[in-house]
Amino acid sequence: MCRFFSLVTNGKGRIMYFDWELREKCIKKELNYEPDSHTSIADYFGFKGSKEDTLNKYEYNPLTKNFTVDQLNTINDSKSIESFCKKLDFKKIIPQLILKPIVHPFELKPKKVGKKDIELLKQWDSVGNSVWDSVRDSVGNSVWDSVGNSVGNSVWGYTSSFFNLPKWKYVKHPEGINPFQCVIDLWERGFVPSFDGKVWRLHSGENGKIIFEISKKDLKKDL
């Protein structure tokens, strides 16, 4: 499966990819293409069938700045394309995407869990399941996958901090406010929540040690 951000070139200066105008049409089903499929990109720009194999295929993750040469089928323009990707204005590709440094919570100095952290955990317990669906419906699967894989899959809520959506689906909240800010705050304080169906835990430190546990039942009580 191709990943965000995918593009193809003819090796002679022509660079092809799906900008937001085209991506939005795909999300609305006005175009029957996968925005980060090399085959879809080639087909849309007129390189149908076997003509696709005359193009170079690349992928670039704007969060990690990782550039991947998927296939070279013509003149090698990978160096110039990598430079192009690094200079590209991704607001024209995904307006909702927020490019910022990735926080690795287990690399932060462990802190003591306080009442505010437990309250944040309680909030996360009530909204966590709606993150994936909301992002997917707004910007597409490939963008969600690339961002999620970049920041780690243990907490979907932190992934939401890389998207500026005026309205998140499947959860009630004031417009313009990220309803998952609770888990973003936990993550950026060095706490990663986990849940086994009965007990919530907070992990912290270099080895992700469990430093706090509370049952879902107790979490719902006033603290």
C-alpha positions, 0 to 999 in steps of 0.5 A: 500500500502506498503511503502519504505523500506519494508522487510520480515523475517522468524523469524530465521535470514533470511531477504529478501528485494529488493536491487538496482539490483532487483529494477532496474530490476523492473523499467526496467520491467525485473521483474514483481514485486513491490519492496516494496510490501511484497507480491512481496518480499515473492513471489520472494524469494520463499514464494508464496501464503499462504506461505507468511503468515509464514513471518514477515512483516516490513517497515522502513523509513530511513529519519524519522527512523520510524520502523513499524511492519506490521505483525508478523506471526512467531518468533518476531524478530522486535528488531533485524530487527529494528537495522538491518534497522538502520545500513543498507547501503541504497546506496545499496538499492537506490544509488540516495537517499540522507539521510540528516536532513529534514528542516521544513521551518515554524520552521525557523525564518521568513526572509524578501523577497528579489529580489533573492527570487523572482528570485528563485520563477520565476525559480520554476514557469518554472520547477516545474511540472516535479519533480514528473515524473522525480523521479518516473521514476528514483527510483519508486513510493514507494520511491517517496511517502515515501520521499514526505510524510516525507518532506511534500507535499506542495512543491515537489521540496524540495523532489528532494533534497533527490535524486542525479540524473545526469539527470532529465527527462522532463526539460532541465538542465546541467548534474549533476545539480538539476534544482529544486535547486531554490525551495530547496533554498527557502524552506531552507530559510524558504519560501514555495511557493503556486500557485492558477493558477493565483497568486504565494505566499510565506508562512513563519513563524510558521503558514505559513502566506502569506508574499508575493504575485505576479501574474504569469504575473508580475512574468514573468516580469523583476524585 
